[in-house]
Amino acid sequence: MHEKIDGLSMDIELAEQDKLRLIFPQCFVDGKLDVTKLLAVCGQFETVDENNREKYEFRWKGKQECLQLAGKRSAAALRPCVEESVNWDSTQNIYIEGDNLEVLKLLQTAYYRKVKMIYIDPPYNTGNDFVYEDDFADPLARYREITQQTTKSNPESMGRFHTNWLNMMYPRLRLAANLLRDDGVIFISIDDNEAINLRKICDEVFGEENHLGTFIWKRRQMVDSRSKTGVSEDHEYLLCYSKHGGRIRGKSPDMSKYSNPDNDPKGDWMSADMTGLATASQRPNLHYDLTNPVTGITYKCSPTGWRYEKSRMQELIEKGEVIFPKEVTGRPRRKKYVKDLTGEFAGFSTVLDTVFNTQATRELRTLFDEQEYFDFPKPVDLVKLFVEQGAPLTEDKEPFIVLDFFSGSATTAHAVMQLNSEDGGNRRFIMVQLPERCDEKSEAFKAGYKNICEIGKERIRRAGEKIKTDNPLTTETLDIGFRVFKLDSSNLKLWDDSPITGENALAELEARIRGMLDIIKPDRSNMDVVYEVMLKLGQELSTPIMPININGKTVYGVSVGEEMKFIVCLAQSVTPEDAEAMAKYAPGRIIFADACFENSEQKSNVRLTLRDKGIGIKTL
């Protein structure tokens, strides 16, 4: 027996059912999940009709369709575009041009639980931003429509202002969550328009308990005096969630505060406040006068008391860890030692008073010869800060994957390369961006950039070269390349199962059958097919592909390290002798197109030859 590869992405819903079936097989009746039995196994016995019970939940029109859309298999593929790439053969970075909903579906098999960090800066839904209006029936048709026209706004007068935005975000976050590692984190930039709604859907997707924090970034240096309300909105938010109990790195402690002026044998220390936070009525045991046993000077207790009760304070005094001032009006303080730090890193503040948005504008102008081609980009230093927190440098320089599926001007790619150049890391990026057309009146369009993707790719090229020029000694092994892939329909024909009626029905059926004898579309290259197969069999897009000459026929080997994962053969008239030659490479399996064989007997002989050598086959 061998399996057939179709032109559809991973069946996410079936995969989730298989996980449940493996753990709770008794909860499946006639192949379907019995929710009542599942609840009973978990000790939850429902005695009240759930439909008649009021409960807390976040609902909006289209939510159910969103869930169905996230689970619907994609009939798309990612086609390689070598000519727009940089260092194709050696790079581990990926740039994907396409609707991120379809792309996220296609990445499920190969990148499931592999992404260390996600950063996205989605449309803020101000009324003018583009909103991805998904077509539940045919997402690819909608995608092609988008790429051929200017983008649309989401005016509040539509009556579904928030609903449209939620319908856009919810399925994408569902799919993105599958890609995060168990120790992975996601950062999402947002403003006041949808911050509350984003928090609600993230609580549902990632779990309330996995909300690590909401950061507030002061983005504006000067107040906005043009405001019609008199309020200058100078901030944005970044929501941060972990996958399963993950965390961010934290802030490096300021070691300049530590010293050892009195040659304390316990090492360097800093002076720490011991003032408490409770009144005498709240914590009477923390309110007492403190006397210096050497000088006899007594220090009065403050209205909020001390941080330690009397016995603990006496213990600290006896250890010499309390610093007494000479003046009676002073406040005794405690020595806080470096050796007592509980971790390598301190807490990372949720208040970000770092760089301003004006820096981002200057960065792009510098890269693009003082031209302004992109509105409201994020500063590299801001995104770099979060990459450092979400994908920190490890001792073995683990090649963490950083994903941004609202890539925009590709700031995240720039930040990853910049940080790698500074700390020697091996982080890799995957950028995904819808090719929204540039306004024909814009400076970007006049300069030859037809869509946002063209700006993003050029930004990565220029940023990489600048980083390499600025850091010639540290970038010998720095990866500043990227492979470009573009979303398109599957390279494999799908069977047309629409009804056939009329007097020519038989002829139409015969034509459909003949059309499927060669399942590969005539306008697609071998490499198009190989990358589609590779992705659907769980290999990353950066995996090397090696052309192999087999008795004058070219086949393609997909290997990871020294292991040949599989061989893809699209050549015609394949014989058992060819199969013998392929088997010498010890692939895990070999994938053939049906058109490789002249007849069923030849196909059977090849299959038997490989079976005897313990090699399985799949067909297209």
C-alpha positions in Angstrom: 0.0 0.0 0.0 1.1 3.6 -0.6 -0.3 6.9 0.1 -1.5 9.6 -2.2 -0.5 13.3 -1.9 -3.2 15.7 -2.8 -3.2 19.4 -3.4 -4.5 20.3 0.0 -2.8 21.6 3.2 -2.8 19.7 6.5 -6.2 18.7 7.8 -6.0 20.6 11.1 -9.3 19.5 12.4 -8.6 15.8 11.7 -5.2 16.2 13.4 -6.8 17.6 16.5 -9.3 14.7 16.6 -6.5 12.2 16.2 -4.8 13.6 19.3 -8.0 13.2 21.3 -8.7 9.7 19.8 -5.2 8.6 20.9 -5.9 9.7 24.6 -9.6 9.1 24.8 -10.7 6.5 22.3 -13.8 5.6 24.4 -15.2 9.1 23.6 -15.5 8.4 19.9 -18.7 6.7 18.7 -19.0 5.7 15.0 -16.0 7.9 14.2 -17.4 11.0 15.8 -16.5 12.7 19.1 -19.1 12.4 21.8 -18.7 15.6 23.8 -20.8 14.3 26.7 -18.5 11.3 27.2 -15.5 13.5 27.0 -16.8 15.8 29.7 -17.7 12.8 31.8 -14.1 11.4 31.5 -12.9 14.7 32.8 -15.2 14.6 35.7 -17.6 17.2 34.4 -21.2 15.9 34.5 -23.7 18.3 32.9 -27.1 18.3 34.6 -28.4 21.5 33.0 -29.0 22.1 29.3 -26.0 24.2 28.2 -28.1 26.0 25.6 -30.3 27.5 28.4 -27.5 28.4 30.7 -26.0 32.0 30.8 -22.3 32.1 30.9 -19.4 34.5 30.3 -18.2 34.4 26.7 -17.0 36.7 23.9 -19.2 36.5 20.9 -19.6 38.4 17.6 -21.2 37.8 14.2 -19.1 35.5 12.2 -17.1 33.8 15.0 -18.3 30.3 14.1 -17.4 30.9 10.5 -13.9 32.0 11.6 -13.3 28.8 13.4 -14.5 26.8 10.3 -12.3 29.0 8.1 -9.2 28.3 10.3 -9.9 24.6 10.0 -10.6 24.6 6.2 -7.8 23.0 4.2 -6.0 25.2 1.8 -5.8 24.3 -1.9 -2.7 26.6 -2.3 1.0 26.2 -2.6 4.1 28.3 -2.1 6.1 28.7 -5.4 9.9 29.5 -5.1 11.1 32.7 -6.6 14.9 32.4 -6.8 15.4 35.6 -8.9 14.0 37.8 -6.1 15.9 36.1 -3.4 19.3 36.7 -1.8 21.8 33.9 -1.2 19.2 31.3 -2.0 21.5 28.2 -1.6 22.8 29.2 1.9 20.1 31.3 3.7 17.8 30.0 6.4 15.5 33.1 6.2 12.1 33.1 4.4 10.0 35.8 2.8 6.5 34.8 1.7 4.3 36.9 -0.5 0.7 36.0 0.1 -2.4 36.2 2.2 -1.3 35.2 5.7 -4.4 33.1 6.4 -3.6 30.7 3.6 0.2 30.8 4.3 -0.3 30.0 8.0 -2.3 26.9 6.9 0.4 25.8 4.6 3.1 26.2 7.3 1.2 23.9 9.8 2.9 20.6 8.9 6.5 21.8 8.6 6.5 24.4 11.3 4.2 23.0 13.9 5.5 23.9 17.4 8.8 25.2 15.9 8.5 29.0 16.2 10.1 30.5 19.2 8.7 34.0 18.9 6.0 35.8 16.9 5.8 39.5 16.5 3.0 41.1 14.5 1.9 44.7 13.9 -1.6 44.1 12.4 -3.9 46.8 10.9 -5.1 48.9 13.8 -8.6 49.4 12.4 -8.6 53.1 12.4 -11.2 53.3 9.7 -8.6 53.8 6.9 -6.5 50.7 7.3 -6.9 47.8 5.0 -9.0 44.9 6.6 -8.5 41.4 5.2 -12.1 40.6 4.2 -11.9 36.9 3.9 -14.1 34.9 1.6 -15.3 31.8 3.5 -16.1 30.0 0.2 -12.9 30.6 -1.8 -10.0 32.3 0.0 -7.7 32.0 -3.0 -10.2 33.7 -5.3 -10.4 36.5 -2.8 -6.6 36.7 -2.6 -6.3 37.1 -6.4 -8.9 39.8 -6.3 -7.0 41.7 -3.7 -3.7 41.6 -5.6 -5.3 43.1 -8.6 -6.9 46.2 -7.0 -6.3 48.9 -4.4 -7.1 48.1 -0.8 -10.4 48.9 0.9 -11.1 50.7 4.2 -13.3 49.6 7.0 -15.4 52.7 7.8 -17.3 52.8 11.1 -20.5 53.6 9.2 -20.5 49.9 8.0 -22.1 48.9 11.3 -19.6 45.9 11.5 -16.5 48.0 12.3 -15.2 45.8 15.1 -16.8 42.6 13.8 -14.8 42.7 10.5 -11.6 43.2 12.4 -12.2 40.3 14.8 -13.2 38.1 11.8 -9.8 38.9 10.3 -7.7 38.4 13.4 -9.3 35.4 15.1 -8.6 32.6 12.6 -5.0 33.9 12.0 -4.2 33.8 15.7 -5.7 30.3 16.0 -3.4 29.1 13.3 -0.4 31.0 14.7 -0.8 29.5 18.1 -0.2 26.0 16.6 3.2 27.1 15.3 4.5 28.4 18.6 6.9 26.1 20.6 5.8 25.2 24.1 8.2 27.8 25.4 7.3 30.3 22.7 5.9 33.8 23.1 3.9 36.2 20.9 4.0 40.0 20.9 1.2 42.0 19.2 1.2 45.7 18.7 -2.1 47.5 18.9 -3.7 50.8 19.8 -6.8 51.8 21.7 -9.3 51.0 18.9 -9.1 47.2 19.3 -6.9 46.7 22.4 -9.8 45.5 24.5 -11.1 43.1 21.8 -7.6 41.8 21.1 -7.1 41.0 24.8 -10.3 39.0 24.8 -9.6 36.9 21.7 -6.0 36.3 22.9 -7.3 35.1 26.3 -9.4 32.6 24.4 -6.7 31.5 21.9 -3.7 31.4 24.3 -5.4 31.2 27.7 -5.8 33.9 30.3 -3.2 32.3 32.4 -0.6 32.7 29.6 -1.0 36.5 29.4 2.6 37.6 30.4 1.8 41.3 30.3 0.6 44.3 28.4 3.4 46.8 27.5 2.8 50.5 27.0 5.1 52.1 24.5 5.5 55.9 24.4 5.7 56.3 20.6 5.3 60.1 20.3 8.1 62.4 21.4 6.0 65.6 21.1 2.3 65.9 21.9 -0.2 66.1 19.1 -1.5 69.7 19.1 -3.7 68.9 16.1 -6.0 66.7 18.2 -9.7 67.7 17.8 -10.5 66.3 21.3 -7.6 68.0 23.1 -6.1 64.5 23.9 -2.8 63.6 22.5 -2.6 59.8 22.1 1.1 59.3 22.6 1.1 55.5 23.3 0.5 52.1 21.9 0.2 48.7 23.5 2.0 45.4 23.0 0.2 42.4 24.3 2.5 39.5 25.2 1.3 35.8 25.6 3.2 32.6 26.1 2.3 29.2 24.7 2.5 26.9 27.8 4.1 28.5 30.8 6.8 30.2 28.8 8.4 33.5 29.7 10.4 36.3 28.3 14.1 36.7 29.2 13.8 39.7 31.5 16.1 42.7 31.9 19.8 42.5 32.7 20.3 44.0 36.2 22.2 47.3 36.5 25.5 46.0 38.0 26.9 49.5 38.2 24.8 50.0 41.4 26.8 47.3 43.1 30.2 47.8 44.8 32.1 46.8 47.9 33.5 50.0 49.6 33.9 48.4 53.0 35.6 45.2 51.7 32.6 43.1 52.9 33.6 39.4 52.6 30.2 38.6 51.2 31.0 40.5 48.1 29.6 43.4 46.1 26.4 45.0 47.4 24.0 47.9 46.9 22.0 49.9 49.4 18.3 49.0 49.5 15.3 50.7 51.1 13.7 48.9 54.1 10.6 51.1 54.4 7.4 49.1 54.5 4.0 49.6 52.8 1.5 49.0 55.6 0.0 51.2 58.3 0.2 50.3 62.0 -3.4 49.1 62.0 -2.8 46.9 59.0 0.5 45.3 60.1 1.3 46.2 63.7 4.2 43.8 63.9 6.1 45.9 61.3 5.9 49.1 63.4 8.7 49.5 65.9 11.6 51.8 66.6 15.0 50.6 65.5 18.2 51.1 67.6 21.8 51.0 66.4 23.5 48.5 68.9 26.8 50.3 68.4 25.9 54.0 68.8 22.6 53.6 70.7 20.9 56.0 68.3 17.2 55.2 67.9 15.4 55.6 64.6 11.7 56.3 64.6 9.4 54.1 62.6 7.8 55.6 59.5 4.0 55.8 59.0 4.3 52.7 56.8 6.6 50.7 59.1 9.5 48.5 58.1 9.7 45.8 55.5 10.7 43.1 58.1 9.3 42.1 61.4 11.4 42.6 64.5 13.0 39.1 64.8 14.0 39.2 61.1 15.4 42.7 61.4 17.5 41.6 64.4 18.9 38.7 62.4 20.0 41.1 59.6 21.6 43.5 62.2 23.6 40.6 63.7 24.8 39.6 60.2 26.0 43.2 59.6 23.6 43.6 56.7 21.9 46.8 58.0 23.4 50.2 57.3 22.8 52.8 60.0 23.1 56.5 59.1 25.0 58.8 61.4 22.1 61.3 61.7 19.1 60.4 63.8 16.9 61.8 61.0 18.3 59.3 58.5 16.8 56.0 57.4 18.5 52.7 58.1 19.0 50.6 54.8 19.9 47.1 54.0 22.8 45.6 52.1 21.6 43.8 49.0 24.3 41.4 47.7 25.0 40.3 44.1 25.2 36.8 45.4 21.6 36.9 46.6 20.2 37.8 43.2 17.5 35.1 42.5 18.1 35.0 38.8 20.4 36.2 36.0 17.8 38.7 34.9 15.5 41.2 36.6 11.8 42.0 35.7 11.3 43.7 32.3 9.2 46.8 32.8 5.8 47.0 31.1 6.4 50.8 30.6 8.5 51.3 27.4 10.1 54.7 27.3 12.7 53.9 24.7 12.6 55.0 21.1 10.0 57.0 19.2 8.3 56.4 15.9 10.2 59.2 14.3 13.3 57.0 14.5 11.6 54.4 12.3 10.8 57.1 9.7 14.4 58.2 9.7 15.7 54.6 9.4 13.6 53.9 6.2 14.6 57.3 4.7 18.2 56.5 5.3 17.9 53.1 3.6 15.9 54.5 0.7 18.0 57.5 -0.3 15.9 60.0 1.8 12.6 58.9 0.2 9.5 58.0 2.3 7.8 54.9 0.9 6.0 53.5 3.9 3.6 54.9 6.5 4.0 54.3 10.2 6.8 51.7 10.4 8.1 50.5 13.8 11.6 51.4 14.9 14.2 48.6 14.5 15.4 49.1 18.1 11.8 48.6 19.5 11.3 45.3 17.6 14.9 44.2 18.3 14.1 44.7 22.0 11.3 42.2 21.8 13.2 39.8 19.7 15.9 39.8 22.4 13.2 39.1 25.0 11.3 36.5 23.1 14.2 34.7 21.4 17.1 35.4 23.7 20.7 34.3 22.9 21.5 30.8 24.3 24.9 29.3 25.1 24.7 27.1 22.0 23.2 30.0 19.9 20.1 28.0 19.1 18.7 29.0 15.7 15.3 30.3 17.0 12.6 31.0 14.4 11.0 34.5 14.5 7.7 34.8 12.6 6.0 38.0 11.5 2.9 37.4 9.4 2.0 41.1 9.1 5.5 41.9 7.8 4.8 45.4 6.3 8.1 47.1 5.8 9.9 44.1 7.1 11.2 45.8 10.3 11.2 42.4 12.1 13.6 40.9 9.5 15.8 44.0 9.9 15.7 43.7 13.7 16.6 39.9 13.6 19.7 40.5 11.3 20.8 43.5 13.4 20.5 41.6 16.7 22.4 38.6 15.3 25.2 40.9 14.2 25.4 42.4 17.7 25.3 39.2 19.8 26.4 36.5 17.4 23.0 34.8 17.4 21.6 32.5 14.7 18.0 33.6 14.8 16.1 33.0 11.5 13.1 34.9 10.3 9.9 34.1 8.4 8.1 37.1 7.0 4.6 37.0 5.5 3.0 39.9 3.7 0.0 40.4 1.5 1.1 42.1 -1.7 -1.2 45.1 -1.2 -0.9 47.4 -4.2 0.7 50.8 -3.6 -1.4 53.8 -4.4 -0.5 55.0 -7.9 -0.1 58.5 -6.6 2.4 57.5 -3.9 6.1 58.1 -4.1 6.7 54.4 -3.7 4.7 53.6 -6.9 6.4 56.3 -8.8 9.8 54.8 -7.8 8.7 51.4 -9.2 7.4 49.6 -6.2 4.1 48.2 -7.3 3.2 46.6 -3.9 4.2 46.5 -0.3 6.1 43.3 -0.7 8.5 44.9 -3.1 9.3 47.6 -0.6 9.8 45.0 2.2 12.1 42.8 0.1 14.2 45.7 -1.0 14.4 46.9 2.7 15.8 43.6 3.7 18.4 43.6 0.9 19.5 47.1 1.8 19.5 46.6 5.5 21.5 43.4 5.2 24.2 45.1 3.1 24.3 48.1 5.5 24.7 45.8 8.6 27.5 43.9 6.8 29.3 47.1 5.8 28.9 48.6 9.3 30.2 45.4 11.1 32.7 43.8 8.7 34.5 41.8 11.5 31.4 40.3 13.0 29.3 39.5 10.0 31.4 36.9 8.2 28.9 34.2 8.9 25.8 36.5 9.3 22.8 35.4 7.3 21.5 38.4 5.4 19.8 36.4 2.7 16.3 35.2 2.3 14.3 32.8 0.1 11.2 34.3 -1.6 8.1 32.2 -2.0 4.8 33.4 -3.6 1.3 32.1 -2.8 -0.5 30.4 -5.7 -3.0 27.6 -6.3 -1.7 24.1 -5.8 0.6 22.7 -8.5 -1.5 19.6 -8.5 -4.8 19.4 -10.3 -7.9 18.9 -8.1 -10.6 16.6 -9.3 -13.7 18.5 -10.5 -16.6 16.9 -8.7 -19.3 19.2 -9.9 -22.4 17.4 -11.3 -22.4 16.6 -15.0 -25.7 16.7 -16.8 -26.9 16.8 -20.4 -26.4 14.7 -23.5 -22.6 15.3 -23.5 -22.2 14.1 -19.9 -20.2 11.0 -20.8 -17.8 12.9 -23.0 -17.3 15.5 -20.3 -16.6 12.8 -17.7 -14.1 11.1 -20.1 -12.4 14.5 -20.6 -12.1 15.0 -16.9 -10.5 11.6 -16.4 -8.0 12.2 -19.2 -7.1 15.5 -17.8 -6.2 13.9 -14.5 -3.8 11.3 -16.0 -1.0 13.9 -15.4 -1.9 15.5 -12.2 0.7 18.3 -12.4 -0.4 21.5 -14.0 1.3 22.2 -17.3 2.4 25.7 -16.3 4.3 24.6 -13.2 8.0 23.7 -12.9 9.5 20.7 -11.2 10.9 22.9 -8.4 7.3 24.3 -7.8 6.1 20.7 -7.3 9.1 19.7 -5.2 8.7 22.5 -2.7 5.0 21.9 -2.4 5.6 18.2 -1.7 8.4 19.1 0.7 6.3 21.4 2.8 3.3 19.0 2.9 5.6 16.2 4.1 6.8 18.4 7.0 10.2 19.8 5.8 11.0 23.5 6.3 11.2 25.8 3.3 15.0 26.3 4.0 15.7 22.6 3.6 18.3 22.0 0.9 17.2 20.2 -2.3 19.8 18.3 -4.3 19.2 17.4 -8.0 20.4 13.8 -8.6 21.1 12.2 -12.0 19.6 8.7 -12.1 20.4 6.9 -15.4 20.0 10.2 -17.3 16.8 11.2 -15.4 16.8 14.1 -12.9 15.3 13.4 -9.5 15.4 15.6 -6.4 16.7 14.6 -3.0 15.5 16.4 0.2 18.0 15.9 3.0 18.5 17.2 6.6 22.1 16.8 7.6 23.3 13.5 6.3 19.8 11.9 6.3 18.0 11.7 3.0 14.4 12.3 4.0 12.9 11.5 0.7 13.4 11.7 -3.1 10.9 13.4 -5.5 10.8 11.8 -8.9 8.8 13.5 -11.7 10.7 12.0 -14.6 8.9 9.8 -17.2 9.4 6.1 -18.0 10.8 5.2 -14.6 12.0 1.5 -14.4 12.9 -0.9 -11.6 16.5 -0.2 -12.4 16.0 3.5 -11.8 14.3 2.6 -8.5 17.4 0.5 -7.6 19.6 3.4 -8.2 17.5 5.8 -6.1 17.4 3.3 -3.3 21.2 3.6 -2.9 20.7 7.0 -1.5 18.7 5.4 1.4 15.8 7.8 1.3 13.0 7.4 3.9 10.5 7.3 1.0 10.2 8.2 -2.7 7.5 10.3 -4.2 6.5 9.6 -7.8 4.0 11.3 -10.1 1.6 8.8 -11.7 2.9 10.1 -15.0 6.3 8.6 -14.2 5.1 5.1 -15.2 4.1 4.0 -18.6 1.6 1.5 -17.3 0.3 -0.1 -14.0 2.6 -3.1 -14.4 5.7 -0.8 -14.5 4.4 1.0 -11.4 3.8 -2.2 -9.5 7.3 -3.5 -10.4 8.9 -0.3 -9.1 6.8 -0.4 -5.9 7.9 -4.1 -5.3 11.5 -3.2 -5.9 11.5 -0.5 -3.3 9.4 -2.5 -0.8 12.1 -5.2 -0.8 14.5 -2.5 0.3 12.3 -1.2 3.0 11.5 2.1 1.2 7.9 3.3 1.0 6.5 5.3 -1.8 3.9 8.0 -2.2 2.3 9.2 -5.5 1.0 12.5 -6.7 
